[in-house]
Amino acid sequence: MSEAGGGRGSASPVPQRAPWNLVAAAAALCLVAATSVCTAGAAPMSREEKQRLGNQVLEMFDHAYGNYMEHAYPADELMPLTCRGRVRGQEPSRGDVDDALGKFSLTLIDSLDTLVVLNKTKEFEDAVRKVLRDVNLDNDVVVSVFETNIRVLGGLLGGHSLAIMLKDKGEYMQWYNDELLQMAKQLGYKLLPAFNTTSGLPYPRINLKFGIRKPEARTGTETDTCTACAGTLILEFAALSRFTGATVFEEYARKALDFLWEKRQRSSNLVGVTINIHTGDWVRKDSGVGAGIDSYYEYLLKAYVLLGDDSFLERFNTHYDAIMRYISQPPLLLDVHIHKPMLNARTWMDALLAFFPGLQVLKGDIRPAIETHEMLYQVIKKHNFLPEAFTTDFRVHWAQHPLRPEFAESTYFLYKATGDPYYLEVGKTLIENLNKYARVPCGFAAMKDVRTGSHEDRMDSFFLAEMFKYLYLLFADKEDIIFDIEDYIFTTEAHLLPLWLSTTNQSIAKKNTTSEYTELDDSNFDWTCPNTQILFPNDPLYAQSIREPLKNVVDKSCPRGIIRVEESFRSGAKPPLRARDFMATNPEHLEILKKMGVSLIHLKDGRVQLVQHAIQAASSIDAEDGLRFMQEMIELSSQQQKEQQLPPRAVQIVSHPFFGRVVLTAGPAQFGPDLSKHKETRGFVASSKPYNGCSELTNPEAVMGKIALIQRGQCMFAEKARNIQNAGAIGGIVIDDNEGSSSDTAPLFQMAGDGKDTDDIKIPMLFLFSKEGSIILDAIREYEEVEVLLSDKAKDRAAILKGKMIPSYIINSNPEMENEEQPSSENDSQSQGAEQVMSVPQAVDLVDHESPEESALNSDTEPLSPADTDDAASVSPSEQTSDPAENHETTSVNGECTDLDNRLQEQSETEEDSTPNVSWGKKVQPIDSILADWNEDIEAFEMMEKDEL
């Protein structure tokens, strides 16, 4: 589940009993038969122990569900710390998280089919009666289209699916007459106005009573939505069409998926996180398998399984090939830029990607699923739960854990695919941690900080919909379930839809639009069930041998340096050549490069250039080794440049009402005083005239003794610095002129000199992207006088406010939030404000939009422009790639390679995923008003990290 993009479930393995040929053929692609293989690394769990753990799951569900019904129903969710229901409008707003709440008894609807899976048929019948009696879908409330679809529409359809199954069995639900389906149809029609866009992508929110755009609707002005939000509709909408015969739902969902496919980045075949619903332009151009995109990929594969449309399979396989080519860096899954897929977009991962190993099981790609799952398990063993985000060296980035079920989901499907009792032990650990750390008298409470064990008054509906379902199925034998689970597919919220829908009401014309946009290589596509002899080559050590090198990865080992131990166990073959070991003068190494499809070229300047042609590799495995080798070499080469670069700096707003809580990540300058060695600069800001600062200022009195704001463009950075310095400014902030640029999607860069002596520049200069700069400009418009602090890192608020007439409890307010923002070690370079320090990329920006000729004259270093703009030439080692369509990579190697562990340490500096949205409040002076503004700011910033996912 994700508040802004992507809950997941997974299709049940082995729907081989389905009596429909089309279904069986569709499902055979990706559903791996459960095997009886038991790896030697884990002793088989006795049936008695499995039954004990299954009964424990039932008791845990009763504790959560019973407390919801006793203390919260008919509210949407339970607040387990205060033992009351969460009713929207009656509790302080939590931002976008509350868009899931629609005053429709969310937790009850989301739990319907869980009751049946857990063999609580009597409770299910009672719950259905309560839904029909009490739930109102015509409320004047704005809800998320995505969340309402997967949780409420999916919950109603899952409940209907199992209600008709029970009715056919002849014991329960004999009175049922499709009432849940009629409610689902009513809700479906309420969601349809959201699709009233030129692109066919839905608005992210809709008013259940008034729809879109009406004055009383209070929505319909949004322009952006996440890819998962628009691409996670087809299962529920198609099922609604197949159940009712109303084709309009499936048609709208298909149109949205078609549009996303058309807008993918053609050279990389990746999609971004956020897209404009009117123009189709990508707003956030980073790409991964976590928040914002996750369930889009999941629904492409499952739409093929449920609907039998080949185009969905072809699209999934095309995307999957790109994911494994660029995003997968086993065992890590790191976001990249869609236009520059060899350039990582961040140095941390979010918890929502934990669903991906389960999806890989459905695909039949077991090895990387085992690797990533084991890495995640090691993180869990370190912190008891999976943090919302963690860095590449496995430190906590965001400390919350809202009891997400994705890891339990992947654990279940890996067990179904391998039969390895190791995964039963993993499930046992999850149960023990939930009971030990999350259980409270009134249910289970989300973790506010996995490091401290502090709780949050929150128990999301997906916890009952998914977590207990997957944990119970993990330990259940077939006879423990009252129906055949293999006849159903799981939605992203783990709701059950019957596979026989694939042959029902097929009135949608199946047009294969995929090949209109790309040439497809059928060799990449699996059209039949993966052979278990290939997946598990008669080797009981297979899964264990993959996991073994990851056992200590969280504490010490570098995850990039994993060898194929199972190959060396069996054949004695040498491990693949690692970049850190490569020597250009070693004939054996050159022969290995040739086998991997990598060519070596000696340049005239003494450097060595490497180029990979995957098609020239001896085998697909060698091509994979070659790709990994090139990626490692790119990082090793770029590391040398990183060592020469300055770290990012901070611009901290210290005036009322911010008082140091807003910290903006800034790019440093290679001229002027070094803020890490000199005292920080503090002063009020003023805009220079001319704003570009490229000539003598006409308002020197305005900037005298202040920090001047100047716009990027038309001249060099050093020239701007000299002009504002001559006018008496004590510092300068350059704001990007590329509207919409932001540090959450573009790498920061350093401002370099003009090729001349810059010792005459005595004032500090920092660079802000447009989005960060607009925060200061908006503050000036609202408050006129805005004071900032230019420093090497965010300063403690107590030090900032020293000597000010501010109550002490403002300085010390919200200690829990402050604790969340503390670095996990003394060496962490995280800021304590709204935005954390972001690591600097591999190249520096030399000039302020100067011409290429000027750049060549003034320096031998190439500029690095923001990630997805074309206003300056950009060359860095990680970007020196040929046409991705030809599957080439190039890199230059200078000097000696650095140790991988050191490289990961350098890479692990944390970055913030988005710029804070500041609510400015009103301009008032009395202390009561100051405190009121302050409380609003506290509330906004408490939600900031959660809303970013």
Secondary structure, 3 states (H helix, E strand, C coil): CCCCCCCCCCCCCCCCCCCCHHHHHHHHCCCCCCCCCCCCCCCCCCHHHHHHHHHHHHHHHHHHHHHHHHHCCCCCEEECCCCEEECCCCCCCCHHHHHHCCCCCHHHHHCHHHHHHCCCHHHHHHHHHHHHHHCCCCCCCEEEHHHHHHHHHHHHHHHHHHHHHHHHHCCCCCCCCCHHHHHHHHHHHHHHHHHCCCCCCCCCEEECCCECCCHHHCCCCCCEEEHHHHHCCHHHHHHHHHHHCCCHHHHHHHHHHHHHHHCCECCCCECCCEEECCCCCEEECEECCCCCCHHHHHHHHHHHHHHCCHHHHHHHHHHHHHHHHHHEECCEECCEECCCCCCECCCEEEHHHHHHHHHHHHHCCHHHHHHHHHHHHHHHHHHCCCCCEEECCCCEEECCECCCCHHHHHHHHHHHHHCCCHHHHHHHHHHHHHHHHHEECCEECEEEECCCCEEECCECHHHHHHHHHHHHHHHCCHHHCCCCHHHEEECCCCCEEEHHHHHCCCCCCCCCCHHHCCCCCHHHCCCCCCCHHHHCCCCCCHHHHHHHHHCCCCCCCCHHHCCCHHHHHHHCCCCCCCHHHCCCCCHHHHHHHHHCCEEEEECCCCCEEEEEEHHHCCCHHHHHHHHHHHHHHHHHHHHHHHHCCCCCEEEEECCCCCCCCEEEEEECECCCCCCCCCCCEEEEEEECCCCCCCCCCCCHHHHCCCEEEEECCCCCHHHHHHHHHHCCCCEEEEECCCCCCCCCCCCCCCECCCCCCCCCCCCCEEEECHHHHHHHHHHHHHHCCCEEEEECCCCCHHHHCCCCCCCHHHHCCCHHHHHHHCCCCCCCCCCCCCCCCCCCCCCCECCCCCCHHHHHHHCCCCCCCCCCCCCCCCCCHHHCCCCHHHCEEEEEECCCCCCHHHHHHHHCCCCCCCCCCCCCCCCCCCHHHHHHHHHHHHHHHHHHHHHHC
